[in-house]
Amino acid sequence: MTQLYIHDWNIWQTYRRDRGQPPWIKVHRCLMRDHKWVALSDTQKGQLISMWILAADNNGLLPNDPTLVQKLCYLDNAPDLEYFVKQGLIDRDANLTPDRRQHDAPEAETETEAEVEKKRKEKPKPKRFVPPTPDDVKQYCRERNNAVDPERFVDFYASKGWMVGKTKMKDWKASVRTWEKTTPKKQEHYDPADRKLT
């Protein structure tokens, strides 16, 4: 007897077979751009998703009986299976087991939905703030050629627990640049002994 098979089932509904039947099906967001999906009525979209859920119990296979599909999917009306076949959403398969079916071997490299979701939610941890030493500040001030007093800068923020207002400092170099704006610039003067500007 001819069987019906959900088109590209093994691409759209991958899951590890060693865990038994899936408790879920995937509905990919890219369907919103698929011309076959967009051409369906709202009723047909609901029927197709119901058939996907039913097919998950049998590795993508569907009964070739609209009335049976209606009963198993709890649909109000029997789906027009021929229409779904013509649209390329369901394939006819003369074999009981489709040759496109997913392998039963465990997919060791495939991650579970929970693992993928966990990785997506994990964000890189922000770097922990390390207060600078007076020498660090002195070197940075020298690079910027400013007149910020490194000792005063470090003492000021150390006394405040390295807080900027009510927020923990994240970038001490940015704070040095802020101080630089309110500190008088270094005065250049000619030193006759060295015969150069200092």
C-alpha positions in Angstrom: 0.0 0.0 0.0 1.2 3.5 -0.9 2.3 5.5 2.1 2.5 9.2 2.5 5.7 10.8 3.8 6.3 14.4 5.0 8.5 16.1 2.4 12.1 16.6 3.7 11.2 15.2 7.1 14.8 14.2 7.9 15.9 17.8 7.2 13.3 19.7 9.1 12.8 17.3 12.0 16.2 16.0 13.1 16.4 14.5 16.6 18.4 11.7 18.2 16.7 8.4 17.6 18.3 6.8 20.6 16.0 8.9 22.8 12.8 7.4 21.4 10.0 9.4 19.8 10.4 13.2 20.1 8.1 15.0 22.5 8.1 18.0 20.1 8.3 19.0 16.5 10.3 21.9 15.1 8.5 24.7 13.3 11.3 26.7 11.6 10.9 30.5 11.3 12.1 30.3 7.7 8.7 28.9 6.8 7.4 32.5 6.8 9.5 33.0 3.6 8.7 29.6 2.0 6.3 30.0 -1.0 4.7 26.6 -0.4 3.8 27.6 3.2 2.6 31.1 2.3 0.3 29.7 -0.4 -1.6 27.6 2.2 -4.8 28.9 3.9 -4.8 29.3 7.7 -6.8 26.0 7.9 -4.3 24.2 5.7 -1.4 25.4 7.8 -3.0 24.1 10.9 -3.7 20.8 9.2 -0.1 20.5 8.0 1.3 21.1 11.5 -1.1 18.6 12.9 0.1 16.1 10.3 3.7 16.8 11.3 2.9 16.0 14.9 1.2 12.8 13.8 4.2 11.9 11.5 6.6 12.3 14.4 5.2 9.1 15.8 6.3 7.2 12.7 9.5 8.8 11.4 7.7 11.1 8.9 5.1 8.6 7.6 1.4 9.4 7.4 -1.6 7.1 6.7 -2.9 7.4 3.2 -6.4 8.0 4.4 -7.8 11.5 4.9 -10.5 10.3 7.3 -8.0 8.5 9.5 -5.7 11.5 9.5 -8.6 13.7 10.5 -9.4 11.4 13.5 -5.8 10.9 14.6 -5.1 14.7 14.3 -8.4 15.7 15.9 -9.3 17.9 12.9 -12.7 19.3 12.2 -12.5 18.4 8.5 -10.6 15.7 6.6 -7.5 17.3 5.0 -7.1 17.3 1.2 -4.1 15.1 1.1 -3.9 15.3 -2.7 -3.5 19.1 -2.4 -0.6 18.7 0.0 1.0 16.2 -2.4 0.6 18.6 -5.4 2.1 21.4 -3.4 5.2 19.2 -2.6 4.6 19.2 1.1 3.8 15.5 1.3 5.4 12.8 -0.9 4.0 9.5 -2.0 6.2 6.6 -1.1 5.5 3.1 -2.5 7.7 1.5 0.2 6.6 1.1 3.8 9.9 2.6 4.9 11.1 5.7 3.0 14.6 5.6 1.7 15.0 9.2 2.9 14.3 8.2 6.5 16.5 9.2 9.3 19.1 6.7 10.4 18.5 4.9 13.7 22.1 5.3 14.9 22.6 7.9 17.6 23.9 11.2 16.2 26.7 11.8 18.7 27.6 15.2 17.2 24.0 16.5 17.3 23.2 18.7 20.2 19.9 18.5 22.0 17.5 21.5 22.0 18.3 22.2 25.6 22.1 22.3 24.9 21.6 24.6 21.9 19.3 26.9 24.0 21.8 26.9 26.9 24.6 28.0 24.6 22.5 30.7 23.1 21.6 32.1 26.5 25.2 31.9 27.7 26.9 35.3 27.2 30.6 35.9 27.5 31.3 36.9 31.1 32.4 40.5 31.4 36.1 40.9 32.4 36.5 41.4 36.1 37.8 44.9 36.9 41.3 45.0 38.2 42.2 48.3 39.9 45.3 49.9 38.4 48.5 50.6 40.3 49.9 54.2 40.5 52.5 53.0 38.0 49.9 51.8 35.6 48.1 55.2 35.8 51.5 57.1 35.5 52.4 55.2 32.3 49.0 55.8 30.8 49.1 59.5 31.7 52.6 59.7 30.1 51.2 58.2 26.9 48.4 60.7 26.9 50.8 63.5 27.9 48.3 64.8 30.5 48.8 66.4 33.9 46.6 63.9 35.9 48.3 63.0 39.2 48.4 59.2 39.2 48.7 58.9 43.0 45.8 61.3 43.6 43.7 59.4 41.0 44.4 56.0 42.6 43.8 57.3 46.1 40.6 59.0 45.2 39.0 55.9 43.6 40.5 53.5 46.1 38.7 55.4 48.9 35.4 55.1 47.0 35.9 51.3 46.5 36.5 51.9 42.8 32.9 53.1 42.3 31.9 55.8 39.8 28.8 57.2 41.5 26.7 54.1 42.4 28.3 51.9 39.7 31.4 49.7 39.9 34.2 51.1 37.7 34.6 49.1 34.5 37.4 51.1 32.7 39.9 53.1 34.7 41.4 54.5 31.5 38.1 56.1 30.6 38.1 57.7 34.1 41.6 59.0 33.5 40.5 60.6 30.3 37.6 62.3 32.2 40.0 63.6 34.8 42.2 64.9 32.0 39.4 67.2 30.8 39.3 68.9 34.2 43.0 69.0 34.9 45.1 71.9 33.7 47.3 70.9 30.8 51.1 70.6 31.3 52.9 73.8 30.7 55.6 73.5 28.2 58.6 75.6 29.0 62.1 76.0 27.7 64.8 74.6 30.0 68.1 76.3 29.0 70.1 73.7 30.8 68.7 70.8 28.7 68.1 73.0 25.6 64.8 71.4 25.0 61.1 71.8 25.7 59.8 70.0 28.9 
